[in-house]
């Protein structure tokens, strides 16, 4: 056994709760194995120390028992540094999207009311017929 193999094996013994995860740095890229002490699922984003020691956000593409790792490699397995929790972000984005839709609807309603006022249309049915005719000319 090489020194690196011994370090990898010792790490697994000491860190019994460790899992192995495969991550991708790019879409459809090669999967790289990391040790992970966090609860993670396939599809989740995690932070790892990538090439040249730079922090990278990557996607987990596989989670396996760390004991399935090949220990006879000439490098030490790196560790997943952190998980990314986007729950609050996703909630805010959902609310923002709903607000945008509500604002757009209100702006369209206001513009429509303004047009009706300018051209003197008081009957919604007349306006609907005009809109149908306009749509028909653009299809």
C-alpha positions in Angstrom: 0.0 0.0 0.0 1.2 3.5 -0.8 1.2 6.4 1.6 -1.8 7.9 -0.3 -3.7 4.6 -0.1 -3.1 4.5 3.6 -4.3 8.1 4.1 -7.5 7.4 2.1 -8.1 4.2 4.1 -7.4 5.9 7.4 -9.8 8.7 6.5 -12.6 6.2 5.9 -12.0 4.4 9.2 -11.9 7.6 11.2 -14.9 9.2 9.3 -17.3 6.3 9.5 -20.2 8.6 8.5 -18.5 9.6 5.3 -20.2 8.9 2.0 -18.6 9.1 -1.5 -20.2 11.4 -4.0 -19.5 11.9 -7.6 -19.8 15.5 -8.8 -19.7 17.3 -12.2 -18.0 20.5 -12.7 -19.7 21.0 -16.1 -23.0 19.7 -17.6 -22.3 16.3 -19.1 -18.8 16.5 -17.8 -16.7 13.8 -16.1 -17.7 12.7 -12.6 -15.1 13.3 -9.9 -15.3 11.4 -6.5 -15.2 13.3 -3.2 -15.7 12.3 0.4 -18.7 13.8 2.0 -19.8 14.1 5.7 -23.1 16.0 4.7 -26.5 14.6 3.9 -26.7 15.0 0.2 -28.9 13.8 -2.7 -28.4 13.5 -6.4 -29.1 16.8 -8.1 -28.1 18.9 -5.1 -25.4 21.5 -5.4 -22.3 21.4 -3.1 -19.1 23.4 -2.7 -15.8 21.6 -3.3 -12.2 22.6 -3.6 -11.6 22.2 -7.3 -8.6 22.5 -9.6 -5.9 24.7 -8.2 -7.7 24.9 -4.9 -10.4 27.2 -6.1 -13.9 26.8 -4.6 -16.4 25.5 -7.0 -20.2 24.9 -6.9 -20.9 21.6 -8.5 -23.8 19.2 -8.9 -23.9 15.8 -7.2 -24.5 13.1 -9.8 -24.1 10.0 -7.6 -24.0 9.1 -3.9 -22.4 5.8 -2.8 -21.0 4.1 0.3 -17.5 5.5 0.8 -16.3 1.9 1.2 -16.9 1.4 -2.5 -14.2 3.9 -3.4 -11.0 2.7 -5.0 -8.4 3.3 -2.3 -5.5 2.3 -4.4 -5.2 5.7 -6.2 -2.2 8.1 -6.3 -4.1 11.0 -4.8 -6.0 11.8 -1.6 -9.8 12.2 -1.9 -10.9 15.7 -1.3 -13.9 16.5 0.9 -17.1 18.3 0.1 -16.9 21.5 2.0 -20.5 22.5 2.2 -24.0 22.0 0.8 -26.0 24.7 -0.9 -29.4 25.3 0.6 -31.5 27.3 -2.0 -34.8 26.9 -0.1 -35.1 30.6 0.8 -33.8 31.7 -2.5 -36.3 29.6 -4.4 -39.2 30.9 -2.2 -38.2 34.5 -2.9 -37.9 33.8 -6.6 -41.4 32.2 -6.6 -42.9 35.3 -4.8 -41.1 37.6 -7.2 -42.4 35.7 -10.2 -45.9 35.9 -8.8 -45.5 39.7 -8.2 -44.3 40.2 -11.8 -47.4 38.4 -13.2 -49.7 40.4 -10.9 -48.0 43.7 -11.9 -48.1 42.7 -15.6 -51.8 41.9 -15.4 -52.6 45.2 -13.6 -50.5 47.2 -16.1 -52.4 45.5 -19.1 -55.7 46.2 -17.4 -54.8 49.8 -16.8 -53.6 50.2 -20.5 -56.8 48.5 -21.7 -58.9 50.8 -19.6 -57.0 53.9 -20.9 -57.5 52.7 -24.6 -61.2 52.2 -24.0 -61.5 55.6 -22.5 -59.6 57.3 -25.4 -61.6 55.7 -28.1 -64.9 55.9 -26.2 -65.6 52.2 -25.9 -67.9 51.5 -23.0 -69.1 48.0 -24.0 -66.5 45.3 -23.3 -68.1 43.0 -25.9 -67.2 45.5 -28.7 -63.6 45.6 -27.5 -63.4 41.8 -27.3 -64.6 41.6 -30.9 -62.0 44.1 -32.0 -59.2 42.3 -30.2 -60.3 39.0 -31.8 -60.1 40.6 -35.3 -56.7 42.0 -34.5 -55.4 38.7 -33.4 -56.8 37.1 -36.5 -54.8 39.4 -38.7 -51.5 38.4 -37.0 -51.9 34.7 -37.2 
